[in-house]
Amino acid sequence: MFCRQTKAVASLLVVASAVLAGCATHYIPNTDVEDNDDNRKIISFCEKYRNAVESKNVGELLKLASPKYYEDGGNIDAADDLDYAGLRAYLTGKFQDARAIRYEIRYRRVLKGDDVIYVDYTFSASYRIPGGKGEEWRRKVDDNRLELVEYQDGYRIVAGM
């Protein structure tokens, strides 16, 4: 009798764990983002952005940005605001000073608003630039948010580059 009860309990545990495993959230590999078709398309688009940064592909970065791009710098001082023309000037100017770039992203969350998709991520950027003693490596780790809008062939970035 004891053996039958043990087998019954073991069977029940196997069934229960299978049911619970079926309810578990699945994530896109190497992200904290739920795995579904929409999120995969969004992360794939963001990877185009990341790769364009690493390869310093200004043309691709400008293609990924919306003509309505606008970055307010996170404060009320309009002096550091950046629109599409300012983004172009930065990418064809100061951005070109970097001799090498390594840009890693850990995607944390995708939030869909009414008209904007927010992609929260943590980045690690390492880059080599000219310095007082020759070229020097710099590194920055921080959180950021890309703001995307749907566009005819996918998405465009309206803020956060």
N, C-alpha and C positions, 0 to 999 in steps of 0.2 A: 504494500500500500504506500509506504513512504517513497518508494522508487517511482511509482506512478505520479504522485503529487509533485515530486521533484521534476520529472519530465514535463508535467503540465505547466509548472511555473516557468521552466526553462523555455518551453515553447511560447508561452505568453510573453516573456521578455524579448524573445527574438522578433515576434510580431510587432510588439510595441516599439522596439528600436527601429524596425523597418519603417513603420508609420511616421515616427518622429524624424527619421532621416529624410523622408520624402517632404517634410515641411520645412527643412532647413533652407536658409537663403544661400544661393550660390553666387559667387563673386567672379567678376572678370579677373583672370589670372594677374597677379602682381598689382592688384588695386583693392580698394575697399568699396568698390562700386558694384551694385547688384547686376548680375549677368542677365541682360535681356537684349533684344535686337536694337532698340533705340539707344540704350547706353553704349552698346558696342560701336554703333555708328558715331556717336559723340566722341568716345575715347579714340577711335580711329582718326577722326578729324583732328583732335588735340595732338595726336602723335605726329601728324603732318606738321603741325606748328612746332613741336619740339625738335623734330628732325631739321626743319628749316632754320631754326635758331642755331643748332649745332653746325650746320653746313654754311651758315651765314648767307643763306639764299634770300636776298632782299626781295627779289621778284616774287618768290613764293610767299614770303611773309606779307607783302602788300596785297597779294591775291587773296590771302586768307582773311585779311582785315576788311571790314565793311567801310565803304566810303563815309559812313556816318560814325566812324570810330571817334570816341571821345573818352579821355581819361582825365579825371579831375584831381589826381594826385592825392586823394584822400583827405583834403583839407579845403578851407574856404579861400585860400590864396590862388587867384586865377593865373598868377605868374608861372606856375608849374603845370598848368593844364596842357593837354596834348590832343590835338585833333588829327585827322588823317594826314593833312599836310605836314604837321609837326612830326608825326610818326615817320613819314617818308624822309623828312630832313634828318631825323635821328638815325634811321637805318642806313642812309647813304653817307652819313657823317661820322659821328662818334662811335657808332656800332662797328664801323670798319676798322677802328683801332685795335680791336681784339685780334690777336694772332691765331688763337685756338680757343675753342669753346667746348666744354662738356656740360650738357644740360640734362639732368635726370629729373623725372617727375614721378611722384607717387600720388595717384588720383585718389581723393578721399571721398568725394560725394558729387553727385549730379542732382541738381534741383531744377525742376521745371516750373517757371512762372508763367504768367499769361502770354507774354511776348518774348521773354528772355530765358535762356537756359544758363544756369550758373554751374560752373565746374570748379570745385574747390580742390586744391592740390598743394602738396609740399614739394618744393624744388630744391635741388642742390646744383648750383652753377659754379663751375670752375672755369676760369678764363685767363689767358696770358695776354698781358698788355705791356706796352713800352713804359718803362719807369726811369727814375733817376739813375739807377745802376744797371741799365739794360732792361731786358724783358723780365717781368715778374708775374708769378701766378697769384691770383686772388680767388677767394672762394666765398660764396654766400649761400646760406640755407635759410629758407623762409617759407611762409605760407602765402598763397596767392589765389586769386579767383579770376578765371576767364569768363567773360559774359558773351554768349553766343546768340545769334538770331538765325532762324531758318532762312535759307536762301535757295534759289532755284535748283542748284546742284548740290545742296547739302547745308552748310552752315557758313557764317562769317562771324569774325570776332569784332564786337563793338566796344570792348574795354578789357584791360588786363594784360596786354602784351608786355 
